[in-house]
Amino acid sequence: MCRPIHAAAMFLALVLAAAPQPGSAALRTELKRTPTLRGPALKPLPPSEAKHAMAPFQAGQCGVCHVKNDPLKPGPIKHASINEECFSCHDDVKELMGHRYKHVSAKDSCTDCHNPHNSKEPALLHTDMVTLCTSCHVGIGAQVASSRIKHAAIHKDKKCSNCHNPHAANVEKLLIGLPFNLCVNCHSKDGMTSADGKPMPNYAKLLSANAVWHDPVKAKDCSACHRTHGGENYRLLIAAYPESFYAPFDKKNYALCFGCHNEKVVSEPVTTTLTAFRDGSRNLHYVHVARERGRTCRACHEVHAAKQAKRIRDNVPYGPSGWLLNIGFTRTATGGTCTKTCHDTKSYDNKSLLTSAPSGAAPVQ
Amino acid sequence: MRSLLRLALWASLVLARPGVALEPGDRVDDLELPALGGGKAHLLSGGTVAVLVFARVGQDHSEVALKDFAARAAGRPDLRWVAVLSGDTPLAEARALVAATGWRMPVLLDAGDVLYGRLAVKLHPTVFVVDREGRLAAVEPFREINYGDRLMARIQFTLGEIGRAELAEAEDPKAAETHSDEGLARSRVRFAQKLLEAGMLEQALAEVQKSLAIAPTGPGYVLQGKILARQGKCGDASRAFDVALRLEPKNGEIAVEKDRCAAEKGRAP
């Protein structure tokens, strides 16, 4: 009986002051300019609108945080700062703030994001989490809104905090853990599909069945290749990567790979240092890739993990129906052999003199 | 003449150990290479841990990494920081990279990519950490996340400044969960404690019960016992203290509270 009366009284007392809407640009500006004016913006919502409330507020115990227990005139908070006030109960968040990377807003004032009384949103956020976060992180907001390929995780379950800890973390970008630990946590289900409806592997299964992992996977660094807020490239890749088995060679098409790998591994016809996939000094990457109907990386290499060194595939989906074409590659001490599938059985030897200069089909520059 | 050329090519293929990656513990040759600023400079500096950053112009990852390392290098002048660029890098582009990243340490140009070949460097950026004895301690290829933190941990490990546990923590930091039932339960206990201090026993008891419903914690049961004791319900308090004791056997406060309650009950008329 008392609680609704208390809540209504508090609402009436605080709503009188005109205030910018929580989470609005005006509020952000105001917070930055005059932190002491935070109070009016933190008015409670009418009880009929609020879905969540702070326990002391709900219990009508203003005196837990304020100097007076009077809902009409609660007076200032008891502690010297908002955060000290909050941490007097929320000591778990205080401990969290000891992590290496801290959110400026969390360090500055809990009420930048939370209404200390009540809210429509879980965790008493001023507005929906994505709206709230992107009101400051404008670039991310634009990326989320306008990207061609969307990441469903942003709008479901815990939204931004599926991956980020908005208070503090031990990982850059306030990630809860290293990207792999977060990504595989969700991408370990059968039957998942990408935004374009194509099936996606169960990565937990794929990685456990294939011992040779791509270096960024080993480093738990999915973000090295994937833009998780949304992007323009297939599979949320950070840069261009050919989607098909064949593609004309243009280094722009391989911007993703050449972001780390030396493009000379493909563009140099002759080498004795850039790759072990060479017959003598004849660069076989150049032979395969640097041409009009070039074989793309995926023709021979698995991206995430494979059973063979250099993540050479056992087979590759080929043609519109995705028929699996066997690669049939066998490594030797100084080279390797591919059995007849893409072409007749061919071998190469790093120390060979017979094919030490480019010959045969002329690669397209 | 042709046979001589063939012999030279054979020698370069067989003897040059191309593409053979060094293993940690292998000696890194202290080559003398042309420096971007003019003259030549050695790769290593005897007795000092060296951090060799292989970078490339016109590549975002290299630029980001060099900028980060340049800032970190300022705080570790005891190390030899060297950026190594391919010998065919246009000098103007190399200088632009240095200017854009604030890199103030030596930049060496690997003429003929000899060093690239010897160290089998295929990715950019890649960092080689060389110990005081000139042996390879670690190779750190690019990471989008926590690259600098991991590199610094690897360097500190090489110097003996941190142990394996700290290195492992830097390589895969402990998760920082956004929410835990235990944390929420603790907050409720704190609130209940404040209600108890205000003499609001019924509300405090209700709050602590909410806390225990979220997560049964030792502090929750201790407080429940204290509230019940204040209400004169010593039997119920004692049962709460017993549960608390099972959760926190080393908490000496629990036995004291339990005894106090029993003593007060004994004194009761």
Interface residues (C-beta under 8 A of the other chain):
Chain A: A55 P56 A59 Q61 G63 V64 S88 C89 H90 D91 D92 V93 L96 H99 R100 A123 K158 S161 H164 N165 P166 H167 A168 A169 N170 V171 E172 K173 L175 I176 G177 L178 P179 N181 D215 P216 A219 K220 D221 S223 A224 F258 G259 C260 H261 N262 V265 T272 T273 L274 T275 A276 G280 S281 N350 K351 L353 S356
Chain B: R6 L9 W10 S12 L13 V14 A16 P18 G19 R56 Q59 D60 H61 D113 Y116 G117 K122 L123 H124 P141 F142 R143 E144 I145 N146 D149 D172 P173 K174 A175 A176 E177 T178 H179 S180 E182 G183 L184 R186 S187 R188 R190 F191 K194 L195 A198 M200 Q203 E207 K210
